[in-house]
Amino acid sequence: MKNYKAYCFDLDGTVYKGLDPILEAKEFIEYLQHQGIEPFFATNNAKMTGVQLQKKLHKMGIEAKVDHIMTSAMATAKYIANNFPNKTVKVLGGEGLKQAILDEGMEIVTEDPDVLVQGMNTELTYQMLADACYDIQKGAKFVATNGDIKFPSESGFAPGNGALAELIHNVTDVAPIYVGKPAPHMLEIIRQEFNLQKEEMVMIGDNYDTDILAGINYGIDTIHVNTGVTRTEAVKGKEQPATYTVETLLELIR
């Protein structure tokens, strides 16, 4: 495998599962840092801010620069600001998404929004989902941070943001605009902000339908690791397989 300047890691299922680090990934990140390469993290998880994710990684013994963390919330906020300027936004998501929207200078409202944006929120209620359906039926644009149907936790797979977004889609007949992986928005932001070339970048992840397809769609190399959602056998059988497949990331340094 060639060397890259920008190793872009997914988080859930690639670097950790819930609160438990994947030890082989931790060791590979430390290996890169010893080589003077600071990794990037590109996650579809929109619940947390970059600072919160930095603190979570620190508790696992993984040091990350906050400006090297890109979440689907950040990318979604930039997308809405660019495509729906001066519009009001209702946020059906966590603090990470709300802060990203505010950072882009947009107005957050609780009723009659121009845009309904959905991100991962583990405290959703039935009424919140119902109100979101009503808002969309009244004409609000529907944007979602990502379409992950499931994500790995310490106990198994849990419903992801995409499962909830598709619930709203099925009720309203309005499909969401997904901004997170497999869309390439996060990777393009990283490339622009750090003046990188595509051939200098590689996307690393466990989920073929999000992480690997994001890299393929963007035109960069990909590494699939067999520690999360998609099994290696399934990835190798795809029409567009990952550039590299490994059981764990330690295979890349041994």
Secondary structure, 3 states (H helix, E strand, C coil): CCCCCEEEECCECCCEECCEECHHHHHHHHHHHHCCCCCEEEECCCCCCHHHHHHHHHHCCCCCCHHHEEEHHHHHHHHHHHHCCCCEEEEECCHHHHHHHHHCCCEECCCCCCEEEECCCCCCCHHHHHHHHHHHHCCCEEEECCCCCEEEECCEEEECHHHHHHHHHHHHCCCCEECCCCCCHHHHHHHHHCCCCHHHEEEEECCHHHHHHHHHHHCCEEEEECCCCCCHHHHHCCCCCCCEEECCHHHHCC
